[in-house]
């Protein structure tokens, strides 16, 4: 029938499941401690919309989540229980992906202040895949017609101006200083010296934005970054926003040489 034919051509819906391992939680996962579990739930609520295919491109991901909460319930714990003894430990799926669910991009390593952190490449060869995922998330937020490119300063302030260049303004590249991006004291920098030096050295070439990203909505963070040329931050989870930089842009990440 026409109904069956239409249903057969629909793409499979993505279902996110978090499998809870038995025993002590793994390093850098949501199960590492009760505090990590609480923090993870906040991240689920904020970022899982980026993982889902929006059914209405005119709405933001937050609006989609409010109107269709059933699409996001898969962030809850999943425990596989079988009545009979399983014949195999394998679980088969036509479309699926599995991983350890690390909270960090460095896996079991630390953040990069130790020489041994560079003995193993955690994301070697994944650049193209990560960039495709970045593009998928931007499309989920803003739709297929959104253009992410290094714009002049006059186009970085409002989302409604994202694709309209103001020819009366000088073309200046935008540099973002992401301040206070971590609750860890040694990683909560404000880059005052660097900001002053940049402003004095490149007054006509660079438009400087000093921003505490946690004060912005998810959409505003992504849009601001997707139209910028440089992103300066301290290592840690707060640096993940640099994922949304356009091609040709640069992320400058600071490290505490003594760790932390």
PAKOLGU-849543 format. One record per residue (C-alpha): x, y, z; residue in one letter. Coordinates in nm, 3 decimals. Example, Ala and Ser with C-alpha at 12.3 -4.5 7.8 and 13.67 -1.06 7.14 Angstrom:
<rec><c1>1.230</c1><c2>-0.450</c2><c3>0.780</c3><resn>A</resn></rec>
<rec><c1>1.367</c1><c2>-0.106</c2><c3>0.714</c3><resn>S</resn></rec>
//
This chain:
<rec><c1>0.000</c1><c2>0.000</c2><c3>0.000</c3><resn>X</resn></rec>
<rec><c1>0.097</c1><c2>0.366</c2><c3>-0.026</c3><resn>X</resn></rec>
<rec><c1>0.120</c1><c2>0.388</c2><c3>0.354</c3><resn>X</resn></rec>
<rec><c1>0.357</c1><c2>0.090</c2><c3>0.373</c3><resn>X</resn></rec>
<rec><c1>0.570</c1><c2>0.221</c2><c3>0.085</c3><resn>X</resn></rec>
<rec><c1>0.609</c1><c2>0.558</c2><c3>0.253</c3><resn>X</resn></rec>
<rec><c1>0.700</c1><c2>0.396</c2><c3>0.584</c3><resn>X</resn></rec>
<rec><c1>0.963</c1><c2>0.175</c2><c3>0.421</c3><resn>X</resn></rec>
<rec><c1>1.150</c1><c2>0.477</c2><c3>0.281</c3><resn>X</resn></rec>
<rec><c1>1.165</c1><c2>0.664</c2><c3>0.610</c3><resn>X</resn></rec>
<rec><c1>1.516</c1><c2>0.680</c2><c3>0.760</c3><resn>X</resn></rec>
<rec><c1>1.570</c1><c2>0.486</c2><c3>1.083</c3><resn>X</resn></rec>
<rec><c1>1.524</c1><c2>0.686</c2><c3>1.402</c3><resn>X</resn></rec>
<rec><c1>1.832</c1><c2>0.726</c2><c3>1.620</c3><resn>X</resn></rec>
<rec><c1>1.793</c1><c2>0.574</c2><c3>1.966</c3><resn>X</resn></rec>
<rec><c1>2.062</c1><c2>0.664</c2><c3>2.220</c3><resn>X</resn></rec>
<rec><c1>2.114</c1><c2>0.410</c2><c3>2.496</c3><resn>X</resn></rec>
<rec><c1>2.353</c1><c2>0.429</c2><c3>2.789</c3><resn>X</resn></rec>
<rec><c1>2.446</c1><c2>0.084</c2><c3>2.910</c3><resn>X</resn></rec>
<rec><c1>2.547</c1><c2>0.078</c2><c3>3.276</c3><resn>X</resn></rec>
<rec><c1>2.852</c1><c2>-0.138</c2><c3>3.339</c3><resn>X</resn></rec>
<rec><c1>2.865</c1><c2>-0.345</c2><c3>3.655</c3><resn>X</resn></rec>
<rec><c1>3.113</c1><c2>-0.254</c2><c3>3.925</c3><resn>X</resn></rec>
<rec><c1>3.315</c1><c2>0.065</c2><c3>3.966</c3><resn>X</resn></rec>
<rec><c1>3.258</c1><c2>0.335</c2><c3>3.706</c3><resn>X</resn></rec>
<rec><c1>3.527</c1><c2>0.388</c2><c3>3.443</c3><resn>X</resn></rec>
<rec><c1>3.750</c1><c2>0.697</c2><c3>3.444</c3><resn>X</resn></rec>
<rec><c1>3.596</c1><c2>0.997</c2><c3>3.269</c3><resn>X</resn></rec>
<rec><c1>3.255</c1><c2>0.835</c2><c3>3.223</c3><resn>X</resn></rec>
<rec><c1>2.917</c1><c2>0.938</c2><c3>3.361</c3><resn>X</resn></rec>
<rec><c1>2.931</c1><c2>0.651</c2><c3>3.612</c3><resn>X</resn></rec>
<rec><c1>3.263</c1><c2>0.755</c2><c3>3.766</c3><resn>X</resn></rec>
<rec><c1>3.091</c1><c2>0.924</c2><c3>4.062</c3><resn>X</resn></rec>
<rec><c1>2.751</c1><c2>1.051</c2><c3>4.173</c3><resn>X</resn></rec>
<rec><c1>2.858</c1><c2>1.406</c2><c3>4.095</c3><resn>X</resn></rec>
<rec><c1>2.954</c1><c2>1.302</c2><c3>3.742</c3><resn>X</resn></rec>
<rec><c1>2.611</c1><c2>1.145</c2><c3>3.700</c3><resn>X</resn></rec>
<rec><c1>2.444</c1><c2>1.472</c2><c3>3.797</c3><resn>X</resn></rec>
<rec><c1>2.666</c1><c2>1.670</c2><c3>3.561</c3><resn>X</resn></rec>
<rec><c1>2.600</c1><c2>1.422</c2><c3>3.281</c3><resn>X</resn></rec>
<rec><c1>2.225</c1><c2>1.469</c2><c3>3.313</c3><resn>X</resn></rec>
<rec><c1>2.276</c1><c2>1.843</c2><c3>3.260</c3><resn>X</resn></rec>
<rec><c1>2.480</c1><c2>1.770</c2><c3>2.949</c3><resn>X</resn></rec>
<rec><c1>2.217</c1><c2>1.526</c2><c3>2.823</c3><resn>X</resn></rec>
<rec><c1>1.947</c1><c2>1.790</c2><c3>2.852</c3><resn>X</resn></rec>
<rec><c1>2.162</c1><c2>2.045</c2><c3>2.670</c3><resn>X</resn></rec>
<rec><c1>2.337</c1><c2>1.852</c2><c3>2.397</c3><resn>X</resn></rec>
<rec><c1>2.129</c1><c2>1.547</c2><c3>2.308</c3><resn>X</resn></rec>
<rec><c1>1.909</c1><c2>1.758</c2><c3>2.077</c3><resn>X</resn></rec>
<rec><c1>2.218</c1><c2>1.798</c2><c3>1.859</c3><resn>X</resn></rec>
<rec><c1>2.223</c1><c2>1.422</c2><c3>1.809</c3><resn>X</resn></rec>
<rec><c1>1.866</c1><c2>1.398</c2><c3>1.682</c3><resn>X</resn></rec>
<rec><c1>1.719</c1><c2>1.465</c2><c3>1.338</c3><resn>X</resn></rec>
<rec><c1>1.480</c1><c2>1.756</c2><c3>1.363</c3><resn>X</resn></rec>
<rec><c1>1.134</c1><c2>1.702</c2><c3>1.211</c3><resn>X</resn></rec>
<rec><c1>1.069</c1><c2>2.074</c2><c3>1.177</c3><resn>X</resn></rec>
<rec><c1>1.367</c1><c2>2.276</c2><c3>1.056</c3><resn>X</resn></rec>
<rec><c1>1.193</c1><c2>2.604</c2><c3>1.145</c3><resn>X</resn></rec>
<rec><c1>1.217</c1><c2>2.523</c2><c3>1.515</c3><resn>X</resn></rec>
<rec><c1>1.520</c1><c2>2.521</c2><c3>1.741</c3><resn>X</resn></rec>
<rec><c1>1.641</c1><c2>2.199</c2><c3>1.901</c3><resn>X</resn></rec>
<rec><c1>1.517</c1><c2>2.316</c2><c3>2.243</c3><resn>X</resn></rec>
<rec><c1>1.168</c1><c2>2.369</c2><c3>2.101</c3><resn>X</resn></rec>
<rec><c1>1.179</c1><c2>2.024</c2><c3>1.943</c3><resn>X</resn></rec>
<rec><c1>1.275</c1><c2>1.872</c2><c3>2.277</c3><resn>X</resn></rec>
<rec><c1>0.989</c1><c2>2.042</c2><c3>2.461</c3><resn>X</resn></rec>
<rec><c1>0.730</c1><c2>1.938</c2><c3>2.203</c3><resn>X</resn></rec>
<rec><c1>0.857</c1><c2>1.583</c2><c3>2.145</c3><resn>X</resn></rec>
<rec><c1>1.006</c1><c2>1.465</c2><c3>2.475</c3><resn>X</resn></rec>
<rec><c1>0.971</c1><c2>1.099</c2><c3>2.369</c3><resn>X</resn></rec>
<rec><c1>1.259</c1><c2>1.151</c2><c3>2.125</c3><resn>X</resn></rec>
<rec><c1>1.497</c1><c2>1.217</c2><c3>2.411</c3><resn>X</resn></rec>
<rec><c1>1.400</c1><c2>0.958</c2><c3>2.670</c3><resn>X</resn></rec>
<rec><c1>1.671</c1><c2>0.720</c2><c3>2.551</c3><resn>X</resn></rec>
<rec><c1>1.927</c1><c2>0.908</c2><c3>2.761</c3><resn>X</resn></rec>
<rec><c1>1.809</c1><c2>0.706</c2><c3>3.061</c3><resn>X</resn></rec>
<rec><c1>1.991</c1><c2>0.397</c2><c3>3.179</c3><resn>X</resn></rec>
<rec><c1>1.949</c1><c2>0.078</c2><c3>2.981</c3><resn>X</resn></rec>
<rec><c1>1.990</c1><c2>-0.266</c2><c3>3.137</c3><resn>X</resn></rec>
<rec><c1>1.961</c1><c2>-0.575</c2><c3>2.919</c3><resn>X</resn></rec>
<rec><c1>1.766</c1><c2>-0.849</c2><c3>3.095</c3><resn>X</resn></rec>
<rec><c1>1.707</c1><c2>-1.186</c2><c3>2.930</c3><resn>X</resn></rec>
<rec><c1>1.463</c1><c2>-1.448</c2><c3>3.059</c3><resn>X</resn></rec>
<rec><c1>1.655</c1><c2>-1.733</c2><c3>2.898</c3><resn>X</resn></rec>
<rec><c1>2.025</c1><c2>-1.801</c2><c3>2.898</c3><resn>X</resn></rec>
<rec><c1>2.168</c1><c2>-1.610</c2><c3>2.598</c3><resn>X</resn></rec>
<rec><c1>2.324</c1><c2>-1.813</c2><c3>2.318</c3><resn>X</resn></rec>
<rec><c1>2.569</c1><c2>-1.532</c2><c3>2.251</c3><resn>X</resn></rec>
<rec><c1>2.708</c1><c2>-1.223</c2><c3>2.420</c3><resn>X</resn></rec>
<rec><c1>2.669</c1><c2>-1.027</c2><c3>2.095</c3><resn>X</resn></rec>
<rec><c1>2.384</c1><c2>-0.790</c2><c3>2.020</c3><resn>X</resn></rec>
<rec><c1>2.304</c1><c2>-0.740</c2><c3>1.653</c3><resn>X</resn></rec>
<rec><c1>2.159</c1><c2>-0.429</c2><c3>1.492</c3><resn>X</resn></rec>
<rec><c1>2.120</c1><c2>-0.328</c2><c3>1.130</c3><resn>X</resn></rec>
<rec><c1>2.219</c1><c2>0.030</c2><c3>1.216</c3><resn>X</resn></rec>
<rec><c1>2.420</c1><c2>0.084</c2><c3>1.531</c3><resn>X</resn></rec>
<rec><c1>2.733</c1><c2>0.213</c2><c3>1.697</c3><resn>X</resn></rec>
<rec><c1>2.884</c1><c2>0.143</c2><c3>2.037</c3><resn>X</resn></rec>
<rec><c1>3.157</c1><c2>0.292</c2><c3>2.250</c3><resn>X</resn></rec>
<rec><c1>3.281</c1><c2>0.339</c2><c3>2.605</c3><resn>X</resn></rec>
<rec><c1>3.108</c1><c2>0.675</c2><c3>2.639</c3><resn>X</resn></rec>
<rec><c1>3.411</c1><c2>0.872</c2><c3>2.753</c3><resn>X</resn></rec>
<rec><c1>3.331</c1><c2>1.224</c2><c3>2.868</c3><resn>X</resn></rec>
<rec><c1>3.659</c1><c2>1.345</c2><c3>2.726</c3><resn>X</resn></rec>
<rec><c1>3.833</c1><c2>1.347</c2><c3>2.391</c3><resn>X</resn></rec>
<rec><c1>4.151</c1><c2>1.207</c2><c3>2.548</c3><resn>X</resn></rec>
<rec><c1>4.016</c1><c2>0.880</c2><c3>2.686</c3><resn>X</resn></rec>
<rec><c1>4.215</c1><c2>0.749</c2><c3>2.981</c3><resn>X</resn></rec>
<rec><c1>4.493</c1><c2>1.002</c2><c3>2.930</c3><resn>X</resn></rec>
<rec><c1>4.516</c1><c2>1.336</c2><c3>3.107</c3><resn>X</resn></rec>
<rec><c1>4.469</c1><c2>1.672</c2><c3>2.939</c3><resn>X</resn></rec>
<rec><c1>4.813</c1><c2>1.710</c2><c3>2.782</c3><resn>X</resn></rec>
<rec><c1>5.044</c1><c2>1.859</c2><c3>3.045</c3><resn>X</resn></rec>
<rec><c1>5.245</c1><c2>1.536</c2><c3>3.072</c3><resn>X</resn></rec>
<rec><c1>5.479</c1><c2>1.415</c2><c3>2.798</c3><resn>X</resn></rec>
<rec><c1>5.332</c1><c2>1.064</c2><c3>2.812</c3><resn>X</resn></rec>
<rec><c1>4.993</c1><c2>1.203</c2><c3>2.716</c3><resn>X</resn></rec>
<rec><c1>5.126</c1><c2>1.227</c2><c3>2.360</c3><resn>X</resn></rec>
<rec><c1>5.256</c1><c2>0.872</c2><c3>2.331</c3><resn>X</resn></rec>
<rec><c1>4.914</c1><c2>0.753</c2><c3>2.208</c3><resn>X</resn></rec>
<rec><c1>4.693</c1><c2>0.940</c2><c3>1.962</c3><resn>X</resn></rec>
<rec><c1>4.333</c1><c2>0.911</c2><c3>2.077</c3><resn>X</resn></rec>
<rec><c1>4.167</c1><c2>1.072</c2><c3>1.773</c3><resn>X</resn></rec>
<rec><c1>4.423</c1><c2>0.999</c2><c3>1.503</c3><resn>X</resn></rec>
<rec><c1>4.266</c1><c2>0.985</c2><c3>1.157</c3><resn>X</resn></rec>
<rec><c1>3.921</c1><c2>1.093</c2><c3>1.275</c3><resn>X</resn></rec>
<rec><c1>3.931</c1><c2>1.449</c2><c3>1.143</c3><resn>X</resn></rec>
<rec><c1>3.696</c1><c2>1.396</c2><c3>0.848</c3><resn>X</resn></rec>
<rec><c1>3.450</c1><c2>1.199</c2><c3>1.056</c3><resn>X</resn></rec>
<rec><c1>3.444</c1><c2>1.456</c2><c3>1.335</c3><resn>X</resn></rec>
<rec><c1>3.397</c1><c2>1.738</c2><c3>1.085</c3><resn>X</resn></rec>
<rec><c1>3.103</c1><c2>1.555</c2><c3>0.926</c3><resn>X</resn></rec>
<rec><c1>2.951</c1><c2>1.515</c2><c3>1.272</c3><resn>X</resn></rec>
<rec><c1>3.006</c1><c2>1.886</c2><c3>1.335</c3><resn>X</resn></rec>
<rec><c1>2.818</c1><c2>1.968</c2><c3>1.015</c3><resn>X</resn></rec>
<rec><c1>2.538</c1><c2>1.732</c2><c3>1.112</c3><resn>X</resn></rec>
<rec><c1>2.494</c1><c2>1.908</c2><c3>1.447</c3><resn>X</resn></rec>
<rec><c1>2.488</c1><c2>2.253</c2><c3>1.283</c3><resn>X</resn></rec>
<rec><c1>2.225</c1><c2>2.135</c2><c3>1.035</c3><resn>X</resn></rec>
<rec><c1>2.020</c1><c2>1.998</c2><c3>1.323</c3><resn>X</resn></rec>
<rec><c1>2.028</c1><c2>2.337</c2><c3>1.494</c3><resn>X</resn></rec>
<rec><c1>1.986</c1><c2>2.579</c2><c3>1.204</c3><resn>X</resn></rec>
<rec><c1>1.871</c1><c2>2.382</c2><c3>0.901</c3><resn>X</resn></rec>
<rec><c1>2.025</c1><c2>2.292</c2><c3>0.567</c3><resn>X</resn></rec>
<rec><c1>2.064</c1><c2>2.650</c2><c3>0.442</c3><resn>X</resn></rec>
<rec><c1>2.290</c1><c2>2.771</c2><c3>0.724</c3><resn>X</resn></rec>
<rec><c1>2.629</c1><c2>2.893</c2><c3>0.603</c3><resn>X</resn></rec>
<rec><c1>2.927</c1><c2>2.855</c2><c3>0.835</c3><resn>X</resn></rec>
<rec><c1>3.225</c1><c2>3.057</c2><c3>0.719</c3><resn>X</resn></rec>
<rec><c1>3.478</c1><c2>3.306</c2><c3>0.855</c3><resn>X</resn></rec>
<rec><c1>3.267</c1><c2>3.622</c2><c3>0.822</c3><resn>X</resn></rec>
<rec><c1>3.345</c1><c2>3.986</c2><c3>0.887</c3><resn>X</resn></rec>
<rec><c1>3.288</c1><c2>4.117</c2><c3>1.238</c3><resn>X</resn></rec>
<rec><c1>2.958</c1><c2>4.278</c2><c3>1.144</c3><resn>X</resn></rec>
<rec><c1>2.800</c1><c2>3.935</c2><c3>1.081</c3><resn>X</resn></rec>
<rec><c1>2.897</c1><c2>3.762</c2><c3>1.405</c3><resn>X</resn></rec>
<rec><c1>2.669</c1><c2>3.938</c2><c3>1.649</c3><resn>X</resn></rec>
<rec><c1>2.317</c1><c2>3.823</c2><c3>1.564</c3><resn>X</resn></rec>
<rec><c1>2.194</c1><c2>3.492</c2><c3>1.426</c3><resn>X</resn></rec>
<rec><c1>1.945</c1><c2>3.675</c2><c3>1.204</c3><resn>X</resn></rec>
<rec><c1>2.240</c1><c2>3.837</c2><c3>1.026</c3><resn>X</resn></rec>
<rec><c1>2.436</c1><c2>3.514</c2><c3>0.980</c3><resn>X</resn></rec>
<rec><c1>2.428</c1><c2>3.516</c2><c3>0.602</c3><resn>X</resn></rec>
<rec><c1>2.417</c1><c2>3.890</c2><c3>0.528</c3><resn>X</resn></rec>
<rec><c1>2.748</c1><c2>4.072</c2><c3>0.488</c3><resn>X</resn></rec>
<rec><c1>2.749</c1><c2>4.442</c2><c3>0.568</c3><resn>X</resn></rec>
<rec><c1>2.967</c1><c2>4.593</c2><c3>0.297</c3><resn>X</resn></rec>
<rec><c1>2.992</c1><c2>4.925</c2><c3>0.484</c3><resn>X</resn></rec>
<rec><c1>3.190</c1><c2>4.764</c2><c3>0.765</c3><resn>X</resn></rec>
<rec><c1>3.562</c1><c2>4.682</c2><c3>0.740</c3><resn>X</resn></rec>
<rec><c1>3.633</c1><c2>4.312</c2><c3>0.707</c3><resn>X</resn></rec>
<rec><c1>3.786</c1><c2>4.203</c2><c3>1.034</c3><resn>X</resn></rec>
<rec><c1>3.836</c1><c2>3.849</c2><c3>1.145</c3><resn>X</resn></rec>
<rec><c1>3.672</c1><c2>3.754</c2><c3>1.475</c3><resn>X</resn></rec>
<rec><c1>3.866</c1><c2>3.602</c2><c3>1.764</c3><resn>X</resn></rec>
<rec><c1>3.678</c1><c2>3.458</c2><c3>2.061</c3><resn>X</resn></rec>
<rec><c1>3.830</c1><c2>3.435</c2><c3>2.408</c3><resn>X</resn></rec>
<rec><c1>3.629</c1><c2>3.179</c2><c3>2.600</c3><resn>X</resn></rec>
<rec><c1>3.671</c1><c2>3.285</c2><c3>2.964</c3><resn>X</resn></rec>
<rec><c1>3.579</c1><c2>3.106</c2><c3>3.286</c3><resn>X</resn></rec>
<rec><c1>3.512</c1><c2>2.787</c2><c3>3.090</c3><resn>X</resn></rec>
<rec><c1>3.584</c1><c2>2.550</c2><c3>3.377</c3><resn>X</resn></rec>
<rec><c1>3.479</c1><c2>2.516</c2><c3>3.740</c3><resn>X</resn></rec>
<rec><c1>3.829</c1><c2>2.391</c2><c3>3.817</c3><resn>X</resn></rec>
<rec><c1>4.020</c1><c2>2.686</c2><c3>3.960</c3><resn>X</resn></rec>
<rec><c1>4.342</c1><c2>2.628</c2><c3>3.768</c3><resn>X</resn></rec>
<rec><c1>4.143</c1><c2>2.611</c2><c3>3.443</c3><resn>X</resn></rec>
<rec><c1>3.924</c1><c2>2.916</c2><c3>3.496</c3><resn>X</resn></rec>
<rec><c1>4.118</c1><c2>3.176</c2><c3>3.297</c3><resn>X</resn></rec>
<rec><c1>4.012</c1><c2>3.521</c2><c3>3.181</c3><resn>X</resn></rec>
<rec><c1>4.299</c1><c2>3.593</c2><c3>2.935</c3><resn>X</resn></rec>
<rec><c1>4.313</c1><c2>3.962</c2><c3>3.032</c3><resn>X</resn></rec>
<rec><c1>4.678</c1><c2>4.003</c2><c3>2.926</c3><resn>X</resn></rec>
<rec><c1>4.623</c1><c2>3.823</c2><c3>2.595</c3><resn>X</resn></rec>
<rec><c1>4.307</c1><c2>4.020</c2><c3>2.516</c3><resn>X</resn></rec>
<rec><c1>4.478</c1><c2>4.354</c2><c3>2.578</c3><resn>X</resn></rec>
<rec><c1>4.778</c1><c2>4.255</c2><c3>2.366</c3><resn>X</resn></rec>
<rec><c1>4.557</c1><c2>4.144</c2><c3>2.074</c3><resn>X</resn></rec>
<rec><c1>4.348</c1><c2>4.460</c2><c3>2.084</c3><resn>X</resn></rec>
<rec><c1>4.654</c1><c2>4.683</c2><c3>2.086</c3><resn>X</resn></rec>
<rec><c1>4.844</c1><c2>4.490</c2><c3>1.819</c3><resn>X</resn></rec>
<rec><c1>4.562</c1><c2>4.424</c2><c3>1.571</c3><resn>X</resn></rec>
<rec><c1>4.302</c1><c2>4.701</c2><c3>1.624</c3><resn>X</resn></rec>
<rec><c1>4.190</c1><c2>4.703</c2><c3>1.261</c3><resn>X</resn></rec>
<rec><c1>4.242</c1><c2>4.337</c2><c3>1.170</c3><resn>X</resn></rec>
<rec><c1>4.066</c1><c2>4.154</c2><c3>1.454</c3><resn>X</resn></rec>
<rec><c1>3.730</c1><c2>4.190</c2><c3>1.622</c3><resn>X</resn></rec>
<rec><c1>3.776</c1><c2>4.059</c2><c3>1.979</c3><resn>X</resn></rec>
<rec><c1>3.492</c1><c2>3.886</c2><c3>2.164</c3><resn>X</resn></rec>
<rec><c1>3.543</c1><c2>3.803</c2><c3>2.532</c3><resn>X</resn></rec>
<rec><c1>3.266</c1><c2>3.566</c2><c3>2.633</c3><resn>X</resn></rec>
<rec><c1>3.168</c1><c2>3.333</c2><c3>2.914</c3><resn>X</resn></rec>
<rec><c1>3.000</c1><c2>3.070</c2><c3>2.700</c3><resn>X</resn></rec>
<rec><c1>2.784</c1><c2>2.929</c2><c3>2.978</c3><resn>X</resn></rec>
<rec><c1>2.586</c1><c2>3.256</c2><c3>2.974</c3><resn>X</resn></rec>
<rec><c1>2.472</c1><c2>3.195</c2><c3>2.615</c3><resn>X</resn></rec>
<rec><c1>2.218</c1><c2>2.953</c2><c3>2.474</c3><resn>X</resn></rec>
<rec><c1>2.345</c1><c2>2.652</c2><c3>2.284</c3><resn>X</resn></rec>
<rec><c1>2.232</c1><c2>2.805</c2><c3>1.955</c3><resn>X</resn></rec>
<rec><c1>2.410</c1><c2>3.134</c2><c3>2.030</c3><resn>X</resn></rec>
<rec><c1>2.735</c1><c2>2.956</c2><c3>2.120</c3><resn>X</resn></rec>
<rec><c1>2.736</c1><c2>2.750</c2><c3>1.803</c3><resn>X</resn></rec>
<rec><c1>2.648</c1><c2>3.043</c2><c3>1.577</c3><resn>X</resn></rec>
<rec><c1>2.911</c1><c2>3.275</c2><c3>1.725</c3><resn>X</resn></rec>
<rec><c1>3.182</c1><c2>3.011</c2><c3>1.690</c3><resn>X</resn></rec>
<rec><c1>3.075</c1><c2>2.902</c2><c3>1.340</c3><resn>X</resn></rec>
<rec><c1>3.132</c1><c2>3.258</c2><c3>1.212</c3><resn>X</resn></rec>
<rec><c1>3.471</c1><c2>3.315</c2><c3>1.378</c3><resn>X</resn></rec>
<rec><c1>3.832</c1><c2>3.271</c2><c3>1.271</c3><resn>X</resn></rec>
<rec><c1>4.003</c1><c2>3.205</c2><c3>1.605</c3><resn>X</resn></rec>
<rec><c1>3.891</c1><c2>3.046</c2><c3>1.931</c3><resn>X</resn></rec>
<rec><c1>4.104</c1><c2>3.074</c2><c3>2.246</c3><resn>X</resn></rec>
<rec><c1>4.028</c1><c2>2.860</c2><c3>2.551</c3><resn>X</resn></rec>
<rec><c1>4.179</c1><c2>2.654</c2><c3>2.829</c3><resn>X</resn></rec>
<rec><c1>4.188</c1><c2>2.275</c2><c3>2.800</c3><resn>X</resn></rec>
<rec><c1>3.890</c1><c2>2.083</c2><c3>2.929</c3><resn>X</resn></rec>
<rec><c1>3.525</c1><c2>2.036</c2><c3>2.842</c3><resn>X</resn></rec>
<rec><c1>3.474</c1><c2>2.407</c2><c3>2.776</c3><resn>X</resn></rec>
<rec><c1>3.701</c1><c2>2.384</c2><c3>2.472</c3><resn>X</resn></rec>
<rec><c1>3.455</c1><c2>2.155</c2><c3>2.291</c3><resn>X</resn></rec>
<rec><c1>3.274</c1><c2>2.461</c2><c3>2.151</c3><resn>X</resn></rec>
<rec><c1>3.571</c1><c2>2.505</c2><c3>1.917</c3><resn>X</resn></rec>
<rec><c1>3.432</c1><c2>2.202</c2><c3>1.732</c3><resn>X</resn></rec>
<rec><c1>3.199</c1><c2>2.439</c2><c3>1.549</c3><resn>X</resn></rec>
<rec><c1>3.471</c1><c2>2.659</c2><c3>1.398</c3><resn>X</resn></rec>
<rec><c1>3.455</c1><c2>2.680</c2><c3>1.016</c3><resn>X</resn></rec>
<rec><c1>3.720</c1><c2>2.528</c2><c3>0.791</c3><resn>X</resn></rec>
<rec><c1>4.039</c1><c2>2.733</c2><c3>0.791</c3><resn>X</resn></rec>
<rec><c1>3.984</c1><c2>2.864</c2><c3>1.145</c3><resn>X</resn></rec>
<rec><c1>4.219</c1><c2>2.795</c2><c3>1.437</c3><resn>X</resn></rec>
<rec><c1>4.166</c1><c2>2.681</c2><c3>1.795</c3><resn>X</resn></rec>
<rec><c1>4.432</c1><c2>2.795</c2><c3>2.046</c3><resn>X</resn></rec>
<rec><c1>4.420</c1><c2>2.584</c2><c3>2.363</c3><resn>X</resn></rec>
<rec><c1>4.611</c1><c2>2.674</c2><c3>2.681</c3><resn>X</resn></rec>
<rec><c1>4.739</c1><c2>2.420</c2><c3>2.934</c3><resn>X</resn></rec>
<rec><c1>4.843</c1><c2>2.449</c2><c3>3.295</c3><resn>X</resn></rec>
<rec><c1>5.200</c1><c2>2.320</c2><c3>3.288</c3><resn>X</resn></rec>
<rec><c1>5.171</c1><c2>2.183</c2><c3>3.640</c3><resn>X</resn></rec>
<rec><c1>4.848</c1><c2>1.992</c2><c3>3.571</c3><resn>X</resn></rec>
<rec><c1>4.502</c1><c2>2.027</c2><c3>3.720</c3><resn>X</resn></rec>
//
